[in-house]
Amino acid sequence: MSTETLTARLRDSAAVRHLATWDAAIIAATIAFLVVAAQTVEHFGTARNAGYIILDLAPILLLALAMTLIVTTGEIDLSVASTVGLTSAAMGVMWNSGIPLETIMPLAVVLGALLGAVNGLFITGFGLPSLAVTIGTLALYRGLSYVLLGDTAVADWPRAFTGWVLGTIGETQVPNVLIPLAALAAVVAVVLHATTVGRAVYAAGANPIAAAYAGVPVRRLKFWLYVASGAMAGLCGVFWTLRYSSARADNAFGLELTVVAVVLLGGVSIFGGKGALPGVLAAVVLLTALQNALRLAHVSTEALTVVTGSLLIAAVLAPNTASAIRGALRHRQRRTV
Amino acid sequence: MGATEQTGPEAARPIVALTGVAKRFGAVRALSDARLELHAGEAHALVGENGAGKSTLIKILAGLYRPDAGSVEIDGRPVAFAGTAEAKAAGIAVIYQEPALFGDLTVAENLFVGRQPKGRFGLIDRAEMNRRAAALLERLGVRLDPDRPAGGLSIADQQIVEIAGAIALDARVLVMDEPTAALSGVEVERLFGVVRSLRDDGAAVLFISHRFDEVEALCQRVTVMRDGAHVSTDRMDEVTVEQLVRRMVGRELGAMFPKREVEPGETVLEVEGLSRAGICRDVGFTVRAGEIVALAGLVGAGRSEVVQAVFGIEPRDTGTVRVDGRTLPSGSPRAAMRAGVALVPEDRRLQGLLLDLSVMRNATLVRRGRLSRFGFLTGGAERREAAEWTARLSTKYGRLTDPAATLSGGNQQKVVLAKWLAANPRLLIVDEPTRGIDVATKAEVHRLLSELAADGVAILMVSSELLEVLGMADRVLVMREGRIAGELSRAEATEESVMLLATGQEAAA
């Protein structure tokens, strides 16, 4: 067999093609990091620490699930962290006025969905760019949070709820929140990769005009994705409030950048149409575990910010570079006409 | 194989001579033995199917690729361009199908990008720049305001500006890669006027086109390529179109337009009083089952806009659209699809395909709902459907998971067709179904349309190619300035009768 046919066969092999994807690379990098950190950083590999990591990644994951869908359609939602802050502040106000927490929690999710619907209306109804609209609501929702709560914090949340959020399943070290998180991730993965809605999401991101010609209701789809993103942010607001037992106007401040970063680091193209959820999940784990390991290694907070910042730049650069390289390879193979 | 005419003794040394040029990309042999001679003051046509190696040859001339073997000579001296800048310096200018101008800059600014005339204090001397631009355009015999933004110009005028830019750089060889694909008849004439005057000034022109009428109108010599190799070079007046086509495909073609006679059935599409402000007015027509109705007219007459309004991509201001007697709501492609309407759009890259997504995803996008079980798709059904329909249209691709962008133009068009044919439409609307695809694929598409009509599908076809319109249509509706200017039966429709209605001119000479 000549080398030429050998390389052609390698190129055609499904396994090789899969390994060449960014998804596989980020998953491998995450596993490698976890293994190395467990052996070199004291306390990192313990079950207790794993539980902390899961609690830390929960808010990022919740927001990243919806963000993955939105970025895949070629849009963005920068208002998610402010939506977390506003729902958290609203929870505080409702709790102070004596509404039971069982009622407050679903209301917070509904409020988040409404805030998302406002984004969706401006973006799909008036055709405004999502970057501009959600930068606007990023400021607006955060400002409303301060209107509701000012600098005060509402901290007297019932033990039964905060305890459950921080607790573990039975005698194990598995956090209670892991089950609902895993379930949500699985639902989003199935929706994106194995339903007609997922196909429409990719089509809308790859070429909204051609998608419309094929009968994909692009605007309606995007509207509902913003509603879903808002609802997830509302859910995240509930989690954040109970986890830290504190409703504050500045909850989750700046978290949107981390969320966008993990989505891009996970291999979702900022231009839409490309990406997969496994890569994003791995990126969420990688970023959270990295921050955790650095803290355990007593790296100063300033250095932590530098490392995170660098990772964010890498997040944007690397997948684009990788796809540029793949594109160049494909171009070389392509039969030119 | 065709006779290869050597350049006559009267011909001077060619400006450009390519001999035995070969180029491989990995395992694919794009060029094996390409030959081409371009002479001063002569327009030379290069024809061949998609994949024949025309584009690779042009890219070698443009300095984008370096040949693996063979020689490229300019004025008898061998050259090896290391990049496009060196090719430009050697006087070779390439004009592509889509002009690459800065839309927000003026015509003059585009012409002098990077070398604007400087006035006092090193500032750009706009008056001088506009004066020089006007002189350049004057030389080409065109009237264009140098102070207009280039983005507002028609495609034809943008190409003329690019040609002017090439002249400003003292180009002696003008290479044009399918420049007329997006132009109407009048614009083509305008462009050709410019090219002729340039040619008569002593430039060598290489013209690539799928349209033989244009090749005949412009060129003195024609080279046929097939499978990366030179087949023949002849004087244009010594060879017939049929001979050229036969050499391009390397086999006898069946009838160019395999139209089958079908007795039309019941009315499928009824359009009445369709209007859109500034675009079309009071358009009404019907299409019956088994009938192929062509919408002819000049580019800009509103043909695509009418079919887009019928399909619901654009809303209509007034008028009704009925399919099988049921009125379609305005602006809803989904409702049109439910009623059995399919639209294969004009611009397959922009409107027809998700270029970055796989052949499979593209081929099954329309049918994703039908292929799913309660909305869930597992891949197997999509794979089977995509494999079946791409095979029925004999589409050539590597793997079903390859991005659609990797396919040739003709095969991309087949994927778009497969996507819609899988939906088993009652009414198939095709907008420029064979634009920019090779002769053999064209014939396949025509055969397919004919078969579909024989099976009782109603077909509405927008086409700028008169031969296609005359060859395929049972009835021809000619549009002019947003209105239906007239309707011609198959018997009445001739090139003259269609063009008369399209241009609104009284009997031309």
Chai-1 contact restraints between the chains, C-beta under 6 A:
chainA,res_idxA,chainB,res_idxB,connection_type,confidence,min_distance_angstrom,max_distance_angstrom,comment,restraint_id
A,E4,B,A27,contact,1.0,0.0,6.0,A-B,restraint_1
A,A8,B,A27,contact,1.0,0.0,6.0,A-B,restraint_2
A,A194,B,F376,contact,1.0,0.0,6.0,A-B,restraint_3
A,A194,B,L377,contact,1.0,0.0,6.0,A-B,restraint_4
A,T195,B,G375,contact,1.0,0.0,6.0,A-B,restraint_5
A,T195,B,F376,contact,1.0,0.0,6.0,A-B,restraint_6
A,T196,B,R368,contact,1.0,0.0,6.0,A-B,restraint_7
A,T196,B,G369,contact,1.0,0.0,6.0,A-B,restraint_8
A,T196,B,S372,contact,1.0,0.0,6.0,A-B,restraint_9
A,T196,B,G375,contact,1.0,0.0,6.0,A-B,restraint_10
A,R199,B,R368,contact,1.0,0.0,6.0,A-B,restraint_11
A,A203,B,L354,contact,1.0,0.0,6.0,A-B,restraint_12
A,A203,B,L365,contact,1.0,0.0,6.0,A-B,restraint_13
A,A206,B,L354,contact,1.0,0.0,6.0,A-B,restraint_14
A,A206,B,D356,contact,1.0,0.0,6.0,A-B,restraint_15
A,A206,B,L357,contact,1.0,0.0,6.0,A-B,restraint_16
A,N207,B,L354,contact,1.0,0.0,6.0,A-B,restraint_17
A,I209,B,L350,contact,1.0,0.0,6.0,A-B,restraint_18
A,I209,B,Q351,contact,1.0,0.0,6.0,A-B,restraint_19
A,A210,B,Q351,contact,1.0,0.0,6.0,A-B,restraint_20
A,A210,B,G352,contact,1.0,0.0,6.0,A-B,restraint_21
A,A210,B,L353,contact,1.0,0.0,6.0,A-B,restraint_22
A,A210,B,L354,contact,1.0,0.0,6.0,A-B,restraint_23
A,Y213,B,P345,contact,1.0,0.0,6.0,A-B,restraint_24
A,Y213,B,Q351,contact,1.0,0.0,6.0,A-B,restraint_25
A,A214,B,L365,contact,1.0,0.0,6.0,A-B,restraint_26
A,A214,B,V366,contact,1.0,0.0,6.0,A-B,restraint_27
A,G215,B,P333,contact,1.0,0.0,6.0,A-B,restraint_28
A,G215,B,R334,contact,1.0,0.0,6.0,A-B,restraint_29
A,G215,B,M337,contact,1.0,0.0,6.0,A-B,restraint_30
A,G273,B,D356,contact,1.0,0.0,6.0,A-B,restraint_31
A,R332,B,F25,contact,1.0,0.0,6.0,A-B,restraint_32
A,R332,B,G26,contact,1.0,0.0,6.0,A-B,restraint_33
A,Q333,B,G26,contact,1.0,0.0,6.0,A-B,restraint_34
A,R334,B,T406,contact,1.0,0.0,6.0,A-B,restraint_35
A,R335,B,V28,contact,1.0,0.0,6.0,A-B,restraint_36
A,T336,B,A30,contact,1.0,0.0,6.0,A-B,restraint_37
A,T336,B,T56,contact,1.0,0.0,6.0,A-B,restraint_38
A,V337,B,N50,contact,1.0,0.0,6.0,A-B,restraint_39
A,V337,B,G51,contact,1.0,0.0,6.0,A-B,restraint_40
A,V337,B,S55,contact,1.0,0.0,6.0,A-B,restraint_41
A,V337,B,S408,contact,1.0,0.0,6.0,A-B,restraint_42
